[in-house]
């Protein structure tokens, strides 16, 4: 695999080049320690600026760039708040639009108060807030989704500085799982609302969400949703605690020069309409699916395989945004960043939740810092079946899966078998990283 995500250190982000200038621009005002953690977080914000466009995924389904969700996880005082500055910068146009929408509501409320009790009240105007407050209630969230659907099928974007705020938006913690899955899948709200005008309110949920939280809060919040699909739908970006170096990180200033450049990119998202097929991106995610299958086979980890599927979809949506922002052209640097997003998401999930994914969800201490373990790397160059069986048992895996794992490794040309010696040997292709579905370098 291209990135070794079994280590405690995060996969190193590739150098930003042609086609990723928007990322470099947004990071230009961020302290260096937050560069990599914030990159996955910017794409849900950018995706909220696209409406009226669909992109074909390799499975031939058409997807909009809504339903993008990301959770930044870092300890308290680790500069998570810098993301709010970036999101506000990217949503200046949203703020301006929402001020006009609020003025409509204020005027409507004034008209209602001016009418006597026996006079017909004016109908509430259709309004749609594109950047509603983080503490929005469930009723207001659904009502706003209705407005967004009526007024152009727009995506509303929410930035929640604390993960617990999602409870209020979803109508309680028990409703979080279903609501987040409906948002990711661009489904309807799943509940009707009774109003004075009748029963109404089951809109399509076009919503993008970003959340910030500490590791403890994230573990507590998601602990009951690790195996029902909710967890996999959320992109995680984890920043590990750094050394106490006594330096205060420096941020830049969002000046007019910055906004002038940013507005040019935002305008490209706003005018993107129609249906598109990005062939080089789809070719890349097909290869990533192969890589993830190989990684899951090396680790014999079904959970890894399951969460990688949606990690790829989320990174693919980021790739669609980069393509639009780059004038609808593809580049090698864009592909490298999309690939990194997949590995960074999975690495982050494993850093935060690894022990809980191992059925230890009641342990709320600091997460065990481990990622998917490549079993083949822990075996000698030549080994027998009993050695693999012993290794599996030492890792808590059943011995019955030994033969199946040997079959998969042989099928993927990771190993060969000698009937004469009864030993399995790692192939030269595996040792040099040239096996199909296996990257050539690790970071």
N, C-alpha and C positions, 0 to 999 in steps of 0.2 A: 504494500500500500504506500501511497506517496507520503502520507503523514503518519507518524507513529503516535497514535492517540492513547497508547497504554501508559505514557509518561505523565507525571504530574504537571509538567510545563506545557503551556498552550501551544498548539501548532502555530508556527511562525507564518504570519500573513505574507503573501507574495508581494513583491514590489509593485507599486501602482504605476501603470503605464498607459498607453493609448486606450481610450475608451473608458477609463476609470477616473477621469479628471474631476468629475463631480464628487467622488469620494475624497480625493485629495483636497479639494476646495473646502468641503465640510470639516475635514480634520485639521485644516490650517489654523483654526481658532481653538483647538482642543489641546490640553496638556498631553505630552507624549505618552504618559502612562495609560491614557484612556483611548489611544488610537484603535487598537485591535478590539477591545471590548465594545466600542461604540459602532463599529462598522455594521454588524448585523442589525443594529437597532434603527438605522436610518432608512432601510428599505420599506418598512410599513408606512412610514411618513410619506415617502415619495410615492408609494403606490396609491395613497389616498387621493393623489392629484390626477389620477387617470380614470376617466369614465367614458363609456361608449367604445371600449376597445376589448377585444378578446384575442387570446393567443392559443395556438394548438399545442397541447402536450403530446409527447410521443405515443400515448395510448389513444390518440385521435380525439380526445375530448377537448372542448373549448373552455378556457378558464379566463375569468377576469382577474384583475390585480387587487381584489378585495379579499378579506379573510386572512390577511397577513398579520401575524401576531408574534411579538418578541418580548422576552423577559430578560432584563439586565440584572445580574446577580453579583453583588459584591458586599463586603462587610461595611458596616456603618462608618462614615467618614472617608470612604475610598473614592470620592469624587463622582459618584453616580449622578449628582445634580447637574453636571455639565451637559448631560443629555437634554435636559429641559431647555437649555439655551439653544441647542441645535434645532430641536423640534419647533421652538418658537420662531427661529429664523426661517425654517422651511415653510412655516404656516402663516407667514405675514399676510398672504392673500386670503387665507381662511379667516383670519381675524377681521380683516376689512369687510369681507362678505357677511360675517356673523353680526357685526355692528349694524349693518343695514337691516338684517333680519330681525334683530332685537328692536330696532326702531319701529318696525311694522307691528310687533306685538304690543309695544308701549302705546302706540296710537290706537290700536284696537281696544286695549284696556280702558283708555280714556273715553272712547265712544260708549263702551258698556256702562261706565259710571255715569255718563251724561244722560242716559236713557232712563226714563221712569219705569217703575215696575210693570206697568201695563203696556209699555212700548215693546215692539219687536227688537230683539237684541241683534246686533250685527254678527255675522258668521265669522268665526276665527279664521284668519287668513292662513293659507298654506305657507309655512316657513320651514326652512331646513338649515340647521346649524352644522357646518362642516367640521368644526373643532369645538364640540361641547365641553363643558367643565368636567374635570376629573371626578367630581363627586355627584355626577348625574344619577338620578334615581331610575329604577327600572321602568316606571311608567313614562318618564320623560325620555328615556332612551328609546323605547318602542315608538312613542309619538314622533320623535325626531326621525327615526328610521322610516316611518310612514311619509313624513315630509320629504326626506331625501329620495324616496322612491317616486313620489309624484313629480317632484321638481328635478327631473333629469337623471334619475337612477344614480345619484351621487353616492360616494362613500363617505361616511363620517369617520373621523379619526379621534381616538381618545388616548391621552397619555396619562397614566396613573403612577404617581410617585411612590405609592405603596400598594402592594399586591392585594391587601384587604379591601381596597376600594372596589375591586371587581365584584365583591359580594353585593354591594349596594346597587350596582348597575344591573346585576343579574337577578335581583330580587331575593337574595339570600344565598348562603354558601351551598345549600343543597341544589340550587338551580345553576350553579356556576358551570358544572361539567356539561350539561345539555346546551347551555347558552353558548359556550365557547366552541363546542362542536358545530352548532348551527351557524355561527359566524364564520368559522373556517370553511365550511361546506357551502356557504352562500345559500343557506336554507331559509325558510320562513321562521318567524319568531316562535311559532308553535303554540301560541296562546292568543285568544281573542280578548279585546278590551271592550267593556261596556261604557258607552258615553251617552250624553244627552241626545245625540243624534241617532243612537241605535248601537248595535253590536258591530264593532269594527276593529281594525288593528292587528293584522297578521302579515306584516310587511316582510319582504325579502331583506335579510340582514346583510347589507353591504357596509362592513365595518372593518377598520384596521386598528389594532391596539398595540401600544407599547406599555410595559410595566417595569418598575424598578423594585428591587427587594433585596433583603439580606439573605444569606444562605439558610439561616434558621427559619425565616418567614416563608421562604419558598418551599422548603421541605414540609413545613406544617400545612401550607396551603394546598399543595398538590398530592399529599400522601395517600389520599383515597382515590386518586385519579390517574395512577401510574399505569394501569393496565386496561383502561377502557377507551383509549384513543385520544383523550384530552391532552395528556402529557406530550405525545408525539406531535400533535398539531402546533404546539408552542415552540418557537425557536428560542433557545437559551444561549445567553452570552455571559460567560462566567469570568470574573476577574479575581484571581487569587490574591491573597494578602501579600503585600510586598515588604521588603526590609524597612526597618525604621532608620531612614537616612537623614531625617531632620530637614528635608527640603520641601517647601511649599510649591506644588505644581503650578505652572504658569499657564494662563489662558490668554487668548488673543482678544481682539476687539472686532465686533461685527459692524464694520463701517460701511459707507456707501459703496466703496469699491467692491467689497465682498458681496453686498446685496445686488449690485448691478450684474455681476457674473452669475450669481445664484438665480436671479430672475430669468435669465436667458434659458437656463436649464428647466426651470419650472414651467416656462411657457411651452417647451417641447412636450412636456407631459400633458398639458392642458389641451393641445390640439391633436393628440393622438386618438384617432377614431378608426373603427373598422376591425377587420379580422386579419391576423398575421400568423405566418409560420416562420419560425427562426430555425432554419435547418442546422447550422453549426451548433447552436445551443442544444437542440434536441439530440444531436449526435453525441454531444458531451454527456448529457444526463443518461443516455443509454449506456455509455461506458461507465459512468459512476454507479449505475445499478449493478453492473458486473463487478466492479471493485468492491461494493458493499457486500455482495454475495460471497466473494472470495474472503473478505475480512471476517464475515460471520462464520464461514466454514473453518477458517484458521482458528477462530476462538470457540467454535461450536456453540454459538450464542444466538438463539432465536430472537431474544429481545432486541439485540443489536440490529438484526435484519429488519425487524418490524419498525423500529423507530427511524431507521435509515430511509425508509420509503418516503415518509413525509418530510424528512430533512431535505431530500432531493427536490421534492416539489417546491418547498419554500425557497431553496437556493435558485431553482429554475425561475421562479417569479422575479427574484432579484436580477437574474440575467436578462429577463424581458425588459425590466426597467433600464438596465445599463444599455441595452440595444437601442431603446427609444432615445435615451439621453445622448447617445453617441451618433445621432442622425440616422438611426436605423441601419447601422453597420456593425459588424462583429469584429472582435480583435482577440488576439492570443491572451492579452492581459485580462480581459473580461472573463475569459474561460478559466484562467487560473484563479481569479477571485471567487467565481461561482464554486469551483471545486473546493477551495479553502472553506467557504461558508458551510458546506456539508460536514466536513471534518470538525470544524470548530463547534458546530451545534452539537454533534454527537459527543465530542470531548467534554463540552460543558455539562451536558446531561449526566455523563458518567462521573464527573468530578463532584457534582452536587448530590446525585441520587443513587450512586452505585450500590451502596449497601442496602438501600430501600428496594431497589430492583431485585436484590437477592433475597427478598422476602423478609427483610429486617425492618419493616416500616415503623415498628413501635420504638425503635431506637432513635431518639431525637437529638443525640449528640452530634458533634461535627461529622460530616459525611466522610466515609472512607475514600481517600483520594486514589482511586484506581480506575483504569479504563479497561476496554476489552483486551484480554490476554491472548497473544498468539501462542498457541500450544506448540506449534511446530518449531518455533524459535527456542523453546525450552528443551528440546530433544537433541541428542547428538546427531552428527551428520548421517550416521547409519544407526538404525534402532530396530527393535522388534516390537511385536504387538503388545507384549507384556509391559514394556517400558511406557508405552502410551497409556495403557490401562492404569498403571500405577500413578502416572501423572494426572489422569482424569480424576482418580479417586482422591488424590491429595488436594484437588481443587473443588471437591464436593460434587463432581459430576458422576453419573452412573457409569459402570463399566460396560453396560449393554450397548452403549453408543460407540464403543471403540471401533468395531468393524465398519460401521457406517461412516465414521469419520475417516478412516483409512481409505475407504472407497471414494469419498469426495475428494480427498487430497490427491489420490491417484488420477481421478477423472480430470481434475484441474491441472494436472501435470506439475504438482508441487513435489511429488515423490514418485519413485519407481520401486517395484518389488522384484527381488531375486529369489526364485524358487530354489536355487542351489544353496544359498546361504540362509534363507528364511528371514532376510533382513530387508527393511525399507530404507531407501537412501534419498536424500534431498537432491532434486535435479539441479543441474547447473543453471537452468533458467530461473529456478526459484532463488538460488543463492545470489544471482546477479540482478534479480528483480525484473527479469524480462518475460515473465509468464504473463499471458493474456489476462487482463483484469487486475494486474498487480503493478503498481507504480515503480519508477526507477530510482526514486530517492525518498528519503524520509526527513521530515523536519520536526 
